[in-house]
Amino acid sequence: MGHIPFCVLVPVTVLAVVAVAAVDDEYTWPQWKVPLVRKRRTVPLSSPSFSAHPQPELSGTCGIECQRRLPSPSLEDLEQFLSYETVYENGTRTFTSISVQGLNEMTAWSRNASSSSRHKREVYGTDTRFTIADKQFSTKYPFSSSVKVSTGCSGVLVSPKHVLTAAHCIHDGKDYLDGVQKLRVGILKEKSRRGKGGRERGGRRKGRRRKGDTAQEDGQEKDENGGKGRGKGKSRKNRNRRSVESEKPSFRWTRVKKTQVPKGWFKGVSGGLAADYDYAVLELKKSSKVKHMDLGVISSVKKLPAGRIHFSGFDDDRPGNLVYRFCSVSEESSDLLYQYCDAKPGSSGSGVYIRLKEPGKKKWKRKIIGVFSGHQWVDVNGDGTQQDYNVAVRITPLKYAQICNWVHGDSSACQVA
């Protein structure tokens, strides 16, 4: 083969560099100029009754096909949907109206079409979930950022003191759930090292409950027969079973200081768009020492390599264990992600994340791009036809700004997603 002329080699080299850069961009977190969410006014409200009960399935939601026919929300609509209620641990409640600035930065977001078929949320075919039962893994990042909410859902730490979860885990659209007035979050903890005399480090005796650890109060440590697992005359089989179960991950339960839910989730406010606002933030009374996961914003999951998402939660059919899964996103809108991940009740509220490179660096980083909402029945075409699907609420620039405002008190502190 002869020499390649330099005039030919240079364009080929440039094309190769451009191609590599394009591929690298696919694996890099995009940088967004997100809008600003400002507090406008906060007013006190009467205390909620806390009378609602968890719903196994959500229904009546305008699905993605239905939403395509809806007009895009105006600035005034968005400001109404993003206004929010705050409930404090003493039962008091406030309403905060907000203003949005920099909305023109969101022009890249548009509604996408979807296919007409959906799979049910329950496990179908081969169960692709992974139980992370070993403490060596479940108490290490990223699994350690997953938490259990005392109302029966999951969540994810987005700061040392804040948990992101689904709104329906707190509020049914009309009222707050029974139990929210004493809401707690369970964070996975490693087994305490014990010294001589059955004492933990720090002088605590074995079996003595730490302050703030309310696992027994919430019934989290009862055995599967409903008993406390104590008493004489237990067989060796039962003792061995307890020994094995003691190796499962345990929780350190922390009280919630306040909860914040967007008004768009409430009945009659956003109409068929309520599913887009199925997220909430819980502020803990005490900071966690566990590493949290940052939020991220991407325009399309399907454009990413493999279009794959990941999330971990505490599925009801595997009590006491953290369950991890991943799958590809099949369809998406500007606010929702449709996928076929195997999941069971209890996993709602889990943080949906992906892993990409940080801009200008070779380091990979996981970020939360959505909240797993769960199985929902939706109005497909607006004619009353109901269809079930699996959905996650995605983090948009506006939601990113709002959550940042809840966590940091100022959305301008989070301009680069």
N, C-alpha and C positions, 0 to 999 in steps of 0.2 A: 504493500500500500504506500503511495507517495505522500509527500508532505501536504498538509492542508494549508491553503493560503491564509495569511493572517487576517485578511479582510473578511473571510468566511468564519474563521475561528472566533473573532470578537463577538459578532452577533449571536453565535451559538452559545458562547459563554454567558452573555448577558441574559439570554432566554433561560438558561439553566439557573442563574441566580434568581431571576424573577419567579421561576417555578418553585424553587426551594422556599422563597419568601412567602409565596402564596400558600404553600402547604403549612409553613410554620404559623401563619396567621390563623389557620383553622384550629391550631392547638393552643392559641394564646387568648387570654382573657381580654375581651374588648374593653376599651375605655369610653365611658359615657359621660356626657354632661347632663346630669339628672336635674329635674325641676326642683324648686324649693317649696317646701310645705311650711307655712307659717301659722302659728296660733293666732286666731282673731279674737275670740272671746270664750271664756269659760263660765258656765252658770251651774248652780247646784240643782240637782233633781231629787225627787223623793227616793227613798230606799227601795230597791227591787224586792219582790216577794220571794225570789229563789224557789219557785214552784215548778219549773220545767223539768222534764225527764229526758234522758238521752234517747235519741232516735236511732234505731239500727240502720235505717236507710233514709236518705233524703229524697224528696220527691217534689214534683211541680216546678223544677228548674227548667228554664229555657235553654235548650241544648245548643250546640255549636251551629247546627243547621238553622235552628230557630233564630239565633242571634244574628245571623248574616242579614236578616231582613230588618233588623232594628237600626234606627239612626244612631250615628256616633254620638256619645254623650257630649254635651256642651261643657264649657268651663264651669258654668254655674252648677251643672249636674255633678261634675267630678268633685267640686268643692263640697257639695252636699254628701256625696257617697263617702268621701274621705274624712269628713268630720267624724268624731268618735265619742264614745262613752268610756268613762273610767270608773271602775268600782274598786273601792278600798277595802281593806281587811276588816274595818269596823262597820261595814255595811253601807256607808255613804256612797253617793254616786254624783258624778258631774258630767256635763256635756260640753265639748269643746268644738267650736266651729273653726274652720281653717280657710286659708287662702292659698292659691297655687300660683307660682311665678315660674316663667321659663317653660311654658307648655309647648312652645314651638320646637323644643329639642326632641319631642316624641314623634316627629313625623314619620320616622322609620317603622313605627309599629302599625301594622294593619291586620285586619281580620283575614284569616285563611280559611279556605274551604276544607271540608272533611269528607271522609267516606261515610257511607250510610250504614255500615255494620259496626257492631260493638260486641265485645266479649264481656261476660259477667266478671265481677270482681273476685268471686270465690275461686279457689284453686281449680284449675282445669288441666286435664292431662297430667303430665309429670310435674310434681311440686318442685319448683325451682328455688324455694327459699332455703337459706342457710341459717341454722341455729348457732349463734355465737355463745356457747355455754361455758367455754373456758375463760376464767377470769384474766388469763394472760393476754387475751385479745379483747374481751368485752370492756375491760377497764382501761384500754389504751385507745388513743385517738386513731381514727375518727369515730369509732363505736362509742367511746366514752362521752361524746357530746350528745348522744341520744338520751332522753329522759322520759320518765313515766309521769303522767298527770293523774291526780287522784280521782278524777271523774271517769277514768277508764280509757284515756287516750294516750298518745305519745307526743313528744315535742323535741325540740333541739335547742341547745344553748347557742345564742347569738352574741352573748357578752357574758362576763362573769356573773351578772345579776339578771339576765333577761332570757326568757324562753319563748321561742316562736312555735305556735301550734295552730290548729284549726279553730275557727270561730265557733263551729257547732259543738265543739268540746266544752264550751263555756256557756253558750247562749243558743236557744232554739229558734231565734228570730223574733220571739215575742217576749221572753223572759229569760233570766239567768237560771242555769241548772241548779237543782238541789245539790248542795255540797260546795258550790262556788264560794259561799260565805266562809268556808273553812278550807279553801283550796290549798293543796300541797303539791310539791314536785319531788319526785324520787330520782336521785342521781346515783348512778352505779358507784359502788365503793369496793375497794379491795379488802380482803380479810385482814382484821387487825392482828398485829404481832402480839403475842402474849408471852409474858415472862413467867417466873416462878410464882407459885401460889395462885395461879389463875388470874393474874392481874394483867391488864393491858398496859402499854406504855403510857406513862402519866399517872399510874397508880389506880386506875379504874379496875374494879373487880369484874371478872367474867360474868356476862349476863346482865350487867347493869346498863340500863338504857341511857344513852347520851341525851343531853338537852337538845330538843328540836328533832330528835329521831322518833317520829310518831308512827313507825311501821306497825307496832302492835295495836295502837289506837285505831288505825285504819284497816286492821284485819289483814295486813300484808304477810304476817308471819304465821297465820293459822295453817294447820296441815290440811290436806285435801278432804279430810272427814269433818272439818269444821272445828277440831279441838286445838288446844294450845300445844300439844305434843309433850305434855308433862305428866308425871304421875308414875307410880310403881307398877311392876308387873308387866312392863313392855317386853315383847319378845325380841330375840336377837335379830330377827328379820326386820322388825320395825326400827331397831337401833341402827342397823346397817343402812336402811333406807334413809334415815335422818342424816347419817354421816355423809351419804352421797349427796343429799339435797343441800347440806350445809356448804358444799363446794360451789353451788350455783351462785351467780352474782346476787348481791343484796343491795338494798337501797339506803341512802341517807336522805330522809325526808325533810324538806324545808318548806316553811310557810310562804305563801304568796302575799306580797305587800299590796299589789294592785294589778288589775287586769284592764286591758284596753282593746276595744272591739270597734271596727269601722261601722259607721251608720249604714253603709251600703249593704251590710249583711241583714239588717232588720227588715221584717216583713213590710211590704208596701212602699219601700223607699226606692229601691233600684229596679223593681219589677223582675224581669227575667234575668237580670245581671247579678242577682244575689250570690250565685255560686262563685263569681269572680272575686268576691270579698270574704271568702271563707278562710279568714286568718285572724289571729289575735296574738298579742304579746303579753306575757306575764312577767312582772318584776318581783324578784325574790327578796325576802327580808335580809338574807345573808348571802354574800358573794360566794360563788363556787370556786374551788381551786382547779377545777377541771378545765382543760383547754376548750374554748368555744370555736364555732365555725363562722366565718364571715359570709356576708351576703354577696351574691353576684348577679349581674344582669346580662343576658344574651338575647339577641333578636330572634334566633331560631335554633331550636335544639336539633332539628332534622338536618341542618347544614353542618353540624359537627360530625367528626369521624364516628361512625357507628350510630350516632344519634342516641346514645345510651345514657340513662339516668340511674342513680343509686339511692337507696334509702333504707334505714334501719328503724324498727319500732318494736313494740311489745304486743304482738298478736295474741288474742285471747285464747287461741287453741294451743299455745305453748307457754303456759303461765310461768312467770319467773325468769324467762329467757329472752334475750335480745335476738331478733330475727332480721337478717340482712337479705336483700334481694337487689337485682339489677335487671333492666330490660331496655329495649329500644322504644322510643316514642314513635307512635304511628301517625298521629294527627296533632295539630296544635292550632290554637287561636292566639289572639294577642294577650289573653289572660288565662287560658287553660291549656293543660297538657293531657293528652289522651294516651294511655299505654296499657299494656296487658300484664303488668307485674302481678304475680300471685301475692295475695294479701288477705288477711282476715280482720274482723273488727278488733279494735285496739291499736291498730297501726295508724289510724287517722291522726293527723297532726305531725307526722314524721317530716323531717327536713329532707327534701329532695335535692341531691347535689351532683355535681360533675367535677372533673379534675382537668385543669388546663394550666398552661405555663403562664407565669407572671410576665407582663410586658417588659421587654428588655432584659429578661433573665432566663436562665435555663431551669430554674426551680419550678416544680409543679406545685399547684395549690388547689385544694378542694374548696368549693364555695357552694352555698345553698342558692338554688335558682327557683325553688318552689316549695309549697307545702302540700303534702299528700292529703287530699280531702276524703277520698274513699269512693265507695259504691253509691251511685246516685241514679234515680229515675228521672228522666227529663222529658220535656215536651219537645218532640223531634221537629215537627213542622208547624206547630201552633194550632193543630187541629185536634189536640187531645191524645194523640198517639204517644204512648209511653215506651221508653226504651232505656235499658240500663247500660251504664258504662263506668269505666274507671277513670278518675280524674285527679289532677293535681293543679293547684292554683299557682301560677308562675309569678315570680318577682319581676314586675315591670319597673321602669324608672320612677313612676309615681309612687308605687308601693314601696320601693326602695327608700325614697325620700321620706315617706310617712313612717316606716319602721325605724329609720335612722333618727327621726325626730322623737319617736317614743323612747328610743334607747339612749340617745345622747342629749336630747332636749333642744337640738338645733340641727336641721337637715343640711345646713351649709357645711357641716363638718364632714360630710360624706359625698363630696362632689364627684369623686372618681370611683365608679363601680368596678 
